[in-house]
Amino acid sequence: MVTGMSAQAQTPSDLFQQFKNKENAEYVHLGRLLCFVLRPIANHHADDPHASSAIRRVRSLRSLDLEDCEQEVRNQFVKVVNGLKIKGYHELVSSSSEGERTRVLVRQKGSSIRELLLINAGDDDCSLVQIKCKVKPKDLETIAGVIKK
């Protein structure tokens, strides 16, 4: 019964809590205050004014990387993510190739996206990124481009 419950994460916070303290897990949280402090730096170094505007709308960011964890931990993450049903989010994009599944989930309020959840689950690469923000859907591509850099 406990195994079944652990595989049923219901919120992004549940996922982070379940895996962030695993051995060799890399967890980073940039809270609201740090994001606010970093805005002038992002604005100063942004080549694209549209990107700068989108970055200012990010409220917080959490990232979890399990790439260096034991295979058992990554397998558990894949199992949890494959059964993931988070209330209030809808899937924007999903792709699978070569044993790796990537999902982008969003939580909206009105016409604004309030949260992005990027999930990558596979044999070698398991990661989770949560971005709390207030952006229009048209700004998603810009934010994704900045994150990739």
PyMOL CGO cylinders between C-alpha atoms (Angstrom):
from pymol import cmd
from pymol.cgo import CYLINDER

trace = [
    CYLINDER, 0.00, 0.00, 0.00, 2.84, 2.43, 0.81, 0.3, 1, 1, 1, 1, 1, 1,
    CYLINDER, 2.84, 2.43, 0.81, 4.47, 1.78, -2.59, 0.3, 1, 1, 1, 1, 1, 1,
    CYLINDER, 4.47, 1.78, -2.59, 1.20, 2.60, -4.35, 0.3, 1, 1, 1, 1, 1, 1,
    CYLINDER, 1.20, 2.60, -4.35, 0.87, 5.83, -2.43, 0.3, 1, 1, 1, 1, 1, 1,
    CYLINDER, 0.87, 5.83, -2.43, 4.43, 6.94, -3.17, 0.3, 1, 1, 1, 1, 1, 1,
    CYLINDER, 4.43, 6.94, -3.17, 3.80, 6.47, -6.88, 0.3, 1, 1, 1, 1, 1, 1,
    CYLINDER, 3.80, 6.47, -6.88, 0.83, 8.85, -6.74, 0.3, 1, 1, 1, 1, 1, 1,
    CYLINDER, 0.83, 8.85, -6.74, 2.36, 12.31, -6.43, 0.3, 1, 1, 1, 1, 1, 1,
    CYLINDER, 2.36, 12.31, -6.43, -0.46, 14.80, -6.75, 0.3, 1, 1, 1, 1, 1, 1,
    CYLINDER, -0.46, 14.80, -6.75, 1.37, 18.13, -6.85, 0.3, 1, 1, 1, 1, 1, 1,
    CYLINDER, 1.37, 18.13, -6.85, 4.72, 19.36, -8.16, 0.3, 1, 1, 1, 1, 1, 1,
    CYLINDER, 4.72, 19.36, -8.16, 5.71, 19.91, -4.51, 0.3, 1, 1, 1, 1, 1, 1,
    CYLINDER, 5.71, 19.91, -4.51, 5.09, 16.21, -3.85, 0.3, 1, 1, 1, 1, 1, 1,
    CYLINDER, 5.09, 16.21, -3.85, 7.48, 15.30, -6.68, 0.3, 1, 1, 1, 1, 1, 1,
    CYLINDER, 7.48, 15.30, -6.68, 10.18, 17.63, -5.43, 0.3, 1, 1, 1, 1, 1, 1,
    CYLINDER, 10.18, 17.63, -5.43, 9.76, 16.40, -1.85, 0.3, 1, 1, 1, 1, 1, 1,
    CYLINDER, 9.76, 16.40, -1.85, 9.90, 12.77, -2.90, 0.3, 1, 1, 1, 1, 1, 1,
    CYLINDER, 9.90, 12.77, -2.90, 13.12, 13.06, -4.92, 0.3, 1, 1, 1, 1, 1, 1,
    CYLINDER, 13.12, 13.06, -4.92, 15.14, 16.16, -3.94, 0.3, 1, 1, 1, 1, 1, 1,
    CYLINDER, 15.14, 16.16, -3.94, 16.96, 14.47, -1.05, 0.3, 1, 1, 1, 1, 1, 1,
    CYLINDER, 16.96, 14.47, -1.05, 17.95, 11.34, -2.95, 0.3, 1, 1, 1, 1, 1, 1,
    CYLINDER, 17.95, 11.34, -2.95, 21.69, 10.71, -3.10, 0.3, 1, 1, 1, 1, 1, 1,
    CYLINDER, 21.69, 10.71, -3.10, 23.33, 12.70, -5.95, 0.3, 1, 1, 1, 1, 1, 1,
    CYLINDER, 23.33, 12.70, -5.95, 20.10, 14.57, -6.76, 0.3, 1, 1, 1, 1, 1, 1,
    CYLINDER, 20.10, 14.57, -6.76, 20.68, 18.20, -7.75, 0.3, 1, 1, 1, 1, 1, 1,
    CYLINDER, 20.68, 18.20, -7.75, 17.96, 20.51, -6.46, 0.3, 1, 1, 1, 1, 1, 1,
    CYLINDER, 17.96, 20.51, -6.46, 17.87, 24.28, -6.94, 0.3, 1, 1, 1, 1, 1, 1,
    CYLINDER, 17.87, 24.28, -6.94, 15.20, 26.71, -5.79, 0.3, 1, 1, 1, 1, 1, 1,
    CYLINDER, 15.20, 26.71, -5.79, 15.23, 30.36, -6.79, 0.3, 1, 1, 1, 1, 1, 1,
    CYLINDER, 15.23, 30.36, -6.79, 12.52, 31.96, -4.71, 0.3, 1, 1, 1, 1, 1, 1,
    CYLINDER, 12.52, 31.96, -4.71, 10.54, 35.11, -5.32, 0.3, 1, 1, 1, 1, 1, 1,
    CYLINDER, 10.54, 35.11, -5.32, 13.09, 37.38, -3.63, 0.3, 1, 1, 1, 1, 1, 1,
    CYLINDER, 13.09, 37.38, -3.63, 16.08, 36.00, -5.54, 0.3, 1, 1, 1, 1, 1, 1,
    CYLINDER, 16.08, 36.00, -5.54, 14.19, 36.20, -8.85, 0.3, 1, 1, 1, 1, 1, 1,
    CYLINDER, 14.19, 36.20, -8.85, 13.39, 39.84, -8.04, 0.3, 1, 1, 1, 1, 1, 1,
    CYLINDER, 13.39, 39.84, -8.04, 17.05, 40.58, -7.24, 0.3, 1, 1, 1, 1, 1, 1,
    CYLINDER, 17.05, 40.58, -7.24, 18.22, 38.91, -10.47, 0.3, 1, 1, 1, 1, 1, 1,
    CYLINDER, 18.22, 38.91, -10.47, 15.84, 40.87, -12.74, 0.3, 1, 1, 1, 1, 1, 1,
    CYLINDER, 15.84, 40.87, -12.74, 18.18, 43.84, -13.32, 0.3, 1, 1, 1, 1, 1, 1,
    CYLINDER, 18.18, 43.84, -13.32, 20.99, 41.43, -14.28, 0.3, 1, 1, 1, 1, 1, 1,
    CYLINDER, 20.99, 41.43, -14.28, 18.71, 39.60, -16.70, 0.3, 1, 1, 1, 1, 1, 1,
    CYLINDER, 18.71, 39.60, -16.70, 17.52, 42.90, -18.14, 0.3, 1, 1, 1, 1, 1, 1,
    CYLINDER, 17.52, 42.90, -18.14, 21.06, 44.22, -18.55, 0.3, 1, 1, 1, 1, 1, 1,
    CYLINDER, 21.06, 44.22, -18.55, 22.37, 41.14, -20.34, 0.3, 1, 1, 1, 1, 1, 1,
    CYLINDER, 22.37, 41.14, -20.34, 19.35, 40.31, -22.47, 0.3, 1, 1, 1, 1, 1, 1,
    CYLINDER, 19.35, 40.31, -22.47, 19.94, 40.90, -26.19, 0.3, 1, 1, 1, 1, 1, 1,
    CYLINDER, 19.94, 40.90, -26.19, 16.24, 40.63, -26.87, 0.3, 1, 1, 1, 1, 1, 1,
    CYLINDER, 16.24, 40.63, -26.87, 13.91, 43.16, -25.16, 0.3, 1, 1, 1, 1, 1, 1,
    CYLINDER, 13.91, 43.16, -25.16, 11.02, 40.70, -25.53, 0.3, 1, 1, 1, 1, 1, 1,
    CYLINDER, 11.02, 40.70, -25.53, 13.05, 38.07, -23.64, 0.3, 1, 1, 1, 1, 1, 1,
    CYLINDER, 13.05, 38.07, -23.64, 13.87, 40.60, -20.96, 0.3, 1, 1, 1, 1, 1, 1,
    CYLINDER, 13.87, 40.60, -20.96, 10.17, 41.38, -20.54, 0.3, 1, 1, 1, 1, 1, 1,
    CYLINDER, 10.17, 41.38, -20.54, 9.28, 37.68, -20.28, 0.3, 1, 1, 1, 1, 1, 1,
    CYLINDER, 9.28, 37.68, -20.28, 12.03, 37.04, -17.71, 0.3, 1, 1, 1, 1, 1, 1,
    CYLINDER, 12.03, 37.04, -17.71, 10.67, 39.82, -15.48, 0.3, 1, 1, 1, 1, 1, 1,
    CYLINDER, 10.67, 39.82, -15.48, 7.43, 37.85, -15.21, 0.3, 1, 1, 1, 1, 1, 1,
    CYLINDER, 7.43, 37.85, -15.21, 9.11, 34.79, -13.63, 0.3, 1, 1, 1, 1, 1, 1,
    CYLINDER, 9.11, 34.79, -13.63, 8.24, 34.63, -9.93, 0.3, 1, 1, 1, 1, 1, 1,
    CYLINDER, 8.24, 34.63, -9.93, 10.21, 31.54, -8.87, 0.3, 1, 1, 1, 1, 1, 1,
    CYLINDER, 10.21, 31.54, -8.87, 11.98, 28.54, -10.32, 0.3, 1, 1, 1, 1, 1, 1,
    CYLINDER, 11.98, 28.54, -10.32, 12.68, 25.07, -8.98, 0.3, 1, 1, 1, 1, 1, 1,
    CYLINDER, 12.68, 25.07, -8.98, 14.83, 22.51, -10.72, 0.3, 1, 1, 1, 1, 1, 1,
    CYLINDER, 14.83, 22.51, -10.72, 15.55, 18.86, -9.93, 0.3, 1, 1, 1, 1, 1, 1,
    CYLINDER, 15.55, 18.86, -9.93, 18.10, 16.80, -11.86, 0.3, 1, 1, 1, 1, 1, 1,
    CYLINDER, 18.10, 16.80, -11.86, 18.44, 13.07, -11.14, 0.3, 1, 1, 1, 1, 1, 1,
    CYLINDER, 18.44, 13.07, -11.14, 20.96, 12.27, -13.88, 0.3, 1, 1, 1, 1, 1, 1,
    CYLINDER, 20.96, 12.27, -13.88, 23.69, 11.31, -11.36, 0.3, 1, 1, 1, 1, 1, 1,
    CYLINDER, 23.69, 11.31, -11.36, 21.38, 9.24, -9.15, 0.3, 1, 1, 1, 1, 1, 1,
    CYLINDER, 21.38, 9.24, -9.15, 21.27, 5.46, -9.03, 0.3, 1, 1, 1, 1, 1, 1,
    CYLINDER, 21.27, 5.46, -9.03, 19.29, 3.75, -11.77, 0.3, 1, 1, 1, 1, 1, 1,
    CYLINDER, 19.29, 3.75, -11.77, 16.74, 2.60, -9.18, 0.3, 1, 1, 1, 1, 1, 1,
    CYLINDER, 16.74, 2.60, -9.18, 15.95, 6.23, -8.26, 0.3, 1, 1, 1, 1, 1, 1,
    CYLINDER, 15.95, 6.23, -8.26, 15.56, 7.20, -11.94, 0.3, 1, 1, 1, 1, 1, 1,
    CYLINDER, 15.56, 7.20, -11.94, 13.31, 4.17, -12.53, 0.3, 1, 1, 1, 1, 1, 1,
    CYLINDER, 13.31, 4.17, -12.53, 11.16, 5.20, -9.58, 0.3, 1, 1, 1, 1, 1, 1,
    CYLINDER, 11.16, 5.20, -9.58, 10.93, 8.76, -10.96, 0.3, 1, 1, 1, 1, 1, 1,
    CYLINDER, 10.93, 8.76, -10.96, 9.87, 7.44, -14.38, 0.3, 1, 1, 1, 1, 1, 1,
    CYLINDER, 9.87, 7.44, -14.38, 7.20, 5.26, -12.75, 0.3, 1, 1, 1, 1, 1, 1,
    CYLINDER, 7.20, 5.26, -12.75, 5.83, 8.17, -10.73, 0.3, 1, 1, 1, 1, 1, 1,
    CYLINDER, 5.83, 8.17, -10.73, 5.86, 10.55, -13.69, 0.3, 1, 1, 1, 1, 1, 1,
    CYLINDER, 5.86, 10.55, -13.69, 4.15, 8.03, -16.00, 0.3, 1, 1, 1, 1, 1, 1,
    CYLINDER, 4.15, 8.03, -16.00, 1.25, 7.80, -13.54, 0.3, 1, 1, 1, 1, 1, 1,
    CYLINDER, 1.25, 7.80, -13.54, 1.19, 11.52, -12.84, 0.3, 1, 1, 1, 1, 1, 1,
    CYLINDER, 1.19, 11.52, -12.84, -2.17, 13.26, -12.80, 0.3, 1, 1, 1, 1, 1, 1,
    CYLINDER, -2.17, 13.26, -12.80, -1.86, 16.73, -11.33, 0.3, 1, 1, 1, 1, 1, 1,
    CYLINDER, -1.86, 16.73, -11.33, -5.14, 18.53, -10.76, 0.3, 1, 1, 1, 1, 1, 1,
    CYLINDER, -5.14, 18.53, -10.76, -5.37, 22.00, -12.29, 0.3, 1, 1, 1, 1, 1, 1,
    CYLINDER, -5.37, 22.00, -12.29, -2.72, 21.46, -14.98, 0.3, 1, 1, 1, 1, 1, 1,
    CYLINDER, -2.72, 21.46, -14.98, -3.14, 20.56, -18.60, 0.3, 1, 1, 1, 1, 1, 1,
    CYLINDER, -3.14, 20.56, -18.60, -0.60, 19.08, -20.93, 0.3, 1, 1, 1, 1, 1, 1,
    CYLINDER, -0.60, 19.08, -20.93, 0.67, 21.52, -23.51, 0.3, 1, 1, 1, 1, 1, 1,
    CYLINDER, 0.67, 21.52, -23.51, 3.24, 19.26, -25.20, 0.3, 1, 1, 1, 1, 1, 1,
    CYLINDER, 3.24, 19.26, -25.20, 4.26, 15.64, -24.88, 0.3, 1, 1, 1, 1, 1, 1,
    CYLINDER, 4.26, 15.64, -24.88, 6.85, 13.67, -26.81, 0.3, 1, 1, 1, 1, 1, 1,
    CYLINDER, 6.85, 13.67, -26.81, 8.48, 10.27, -26.54, 0.3, 1, 1, 1, 1, 1, 1,
    CYLINDER, 8.48, 10.27, -26.54, 11.55, 8.98, -28.30, 0.3, 1, 1, 1, 1, 1, 1,
    CYLINDER, 11.55, 8.98, -28.30, 14.18, 6.36, -27.56, 0.3, 1, 1, 1, 1, 1, 1,
    CYLINDER, 14.18, 6.36, -27.56, 12.87, 5.55, -24.09, 0.3, 1, 1, 1, 1, 1, 1,
    CYLINDER, 12.87, 5.55, -24.09, 12.65, 9.17, -23.00, 0.3, 1, 1, 1, 1, 1, 1,
    CYLINDER, 12.65, 9.17, -23.00, 9.43, 11.08, -22.39, 0.3, 1, 1, 1, 1, 1, 1,
    CYLINDER, 9.43, 11.08, -22.39, 9.17, 14.85, -22.19, 0.3, 1, 1, 1, 1, 1, 1,
    CYLINDER, 9.17, 14.85, -22.19, 6.07, 16.68, -21.00, 0.3, 1, 1, 1, 1, 1, 1,
    CYLINDER, 6.07, 16.68, -21.00, 5.21, 20.35, -20.62, 0.3, 1, 1, 1, 1, 1, 1,
    CYLINDER, 5.21, 20.35, -20.62, 2.29, 21.04, -18.32, 0.3, 1, 1, 1, 1, 1, 1,
    CYLINDER, 2.29, 21.04, -18.32, 0.76, 24.45, -17.65, 0.3, 1, 1, 1, 1, 1, 1,
    CYLINDER, 0.76, 24.45, -17.65, -1.55, 25.91, -15.04, 0.3, 1, 1, 1, 1, 1, 1,
    CYLINDER, -1.55, 25.91, -15.04, -3.57, 28.87, -16.23, 0.3, 1, 1, 1, 1, 1, 1,
    CYLINDER, -3.57, 28.87, -16.23, -5.66, 31.54, -14.60, 0.3, 1, 1, 1, 1, 1, 1,
    CYLINDER, -5.66, 31.54, -14.60, -7.71, 33.46, -17.10, 0.3, 1, 1, 1, 1, 1, 1,
    CYLINDER, -7.71, 33.46, -17.10, -5.60, 34.20, -20.14, 0.3, 1, 1, 1, 1, 1, 1,
    CYLINDER, -5.60, 34.20, -20.14, -2.30, 34.07, -18.22, 0.3, 1, 1, 1, 1, 1, 1,
    CYLINDER, -2.30, 34.07, -18.22, -0.10, 31.07, -17.62, 0.3, 1, 1, 1, 1, 1, 1,
    CYLINDER, -0.10, 31.07, -17.62, 0.75, 30.97, -13.93, 0.3, 1, 1, 1, 1, 1, 1,
    CYLINDER, 0.75, 30.97, -13.93, 2.98, 27.93, -13.90, 0.3, 1, 1, 1, 1, 1, 1,
    CYLINDER, 2.98, 27.93, -13.90, 5.04, 25.79, -16.25, 0.3, 1, 1, 1, 1, 1, 1,
    CYLINDER, 5.04, 25.79, -16.25, 6.07, 22.27, -15.34, 0.3, 1, 1, 1, 1, 1, 1,
    CYLINDER, 6.07, 22.27, -15.34, 8.73, 20.66, -17.54, 0.3, 1, 1, 1, 1, 1, 1,
    CYLINDER, 8.73, 20.66, -17.54, 9.23, 16.93, -16.98, 0.3, 1, 1, 1, 1, 1, 1,
    CYLINDER, 9.23, 16.93, -16.98, 11.84, 14.77, -18.64, 0.3, 1, 1, 1, 1, 1, 1,
    CYLINDER, 11.84, 14.77, -18.64, 11.86, 11.09, -17.73, 0.3, 1, 1, 1, 1, 1, 1,
    CYLINDER, 11.86, 11.09, -17.73, 14.02, 8.38, -19.24, 0.3, 1, 1, 1, 1, 1, 1,
    CYLINDER, 14.02, 8.38, -19.24, 16.64, 5.77, -18.42, 0.3, 1, 1, 1, 1, 1, 1,
    CYLINDER, 16.64, 5.77, -18.42, 19.50, 8.25, -18.31, 0.3, 1, 1, 1, 1, 1, 1,
    CYLINDER, 19.50, 8.25, -18.31, 17.99, 11.69, -17.90, 0.3, 1, 1, 1, 1, 1, 1,
    CYLINDER, 17.99, 11.69, -17.90, 15.35, 12.52, -15.33, 0.3, 1, 1, 1, 1, 1, 1,
    CYLINDER, 15.35, 12.52, -15.33, 14.57, 16.13, -14.55, 0.3, 1, 1, 1, 1, 1, 1,
    CYLINDER, 14.57, 16.13, -14.55, 11.81, 18.36, -13.32, 0.3, 1, 1, 1, 1, 1, 1,
    CYLINDER, 11.81, 18.36, -13.32, 11.56, 22.14, -13.68, 0.3, 1, 1, 1, 1, 1, 1,
    CYLINDER, 11.56, 22.14, -13.68, 8.79, 24.27, -12.20, 0.3, 1, 1, 1, 1, 1, 1,
    CYLINDER, 8.79, 24.27, -12.20, 8.50, 27.91, -13.21, 0.3, 1, 1, 1, 1, 1, 1,
    CYLINDER, 8.50, 27.91, -13.21, 5.97, 30.09, -11.42, 0.3, 1, 1, 1, 1, 1, 1,
    CYLINDER, 5.97, 30.09, -11.42, 5.19, 33.10, -13.52, 0.3, 1, 1, 1, 1, 1, 1,
    CYLINDER, 5.19, 33.10, -13.52, 2.54, 35.33, -15.01, 0.3, 1, 1, 1, 1, 1, 1,
    CYLINDER, 2.54, 35.33, -15.01, 2.95, 35.23, -18.78, 0.3, 1, 1, 1, 1, 1, 1,
    CYLINDER, 2.95, 35.23, -18.78, 0.81, 35.19, -21.86, 0.3, 1, 1, 1, 1, 1, 1,
    CYLINDER, 0.81, 35.19, -21.86, 0.89, 32.01, -23.95, 0.3, 1, 1, 1, 1, 1, 1,
    CYLINDER, 0.89, 32.01, -23.95, 2.76, 33.87, -26.72, 0.3, 1, 1, 1, 1, 1, 1,
    CYLINDER, 2.76, 33.87, -26.72, 5.71, 34.41, -24.32, 0.3, 1, 1, 1, 1, 1, 1,
    CYLINDER, 5.71, 34.41, -24.32, 6.30, 30.69, -23.73, 0.3, 1, 1, 1, 1, 1, 1,
    CYLINDER, 6.30, 30.69, -23.73, 8.62, 30.26, -26.70, 0.3, 1, 1, 1, 1, 1, 1,
    CYLINDER, 8.62, 30.26, -26.70, 10.76, 33.18, -25.52, 0.3, 1, 1, 1, 1, 1, 1,
    CYLINDER, 10.76, 33.18, -25.52, 11.02, 31.82, -21.98, 0.3, 1, 1, 1, 1, 1, 1,
    CYLINDER, 11.02, 31.82, -21.98, 11.88, 28.35, -23.29, 0.3, 1, 1, 1, 1, 1, 1,
    CYLINDER, 11.88, 28.35, -23.29, 14.65, 29.85, -25.43, 0.3, 1, 1, 1, 1, 1, 1,
    CYLINDER, 14.65, 29.85, -25.43, 16.12, 31.70, -22.44, 0.3, 1, 1, 1, 1, 1, 1,
    CYLINDER, 16.12, 31.70, -22.44, 16.02, 28.53, -20.29, 0.3, 1, 1, 1, 1, 1, 1,
    CYLINDER, 16.02, 28.53, -20.29, 17.87, 26.51, -22.95, 0.3, 1, 1, 1, 1, 1, 1,
    CYLINDER, 17.87, 26.51, -22.95, 20.74, 29.02, -22.91, 0.3, 1, 1, 1, 1, 1, 1,
]
cmd.load_cgo(trace, "trace")
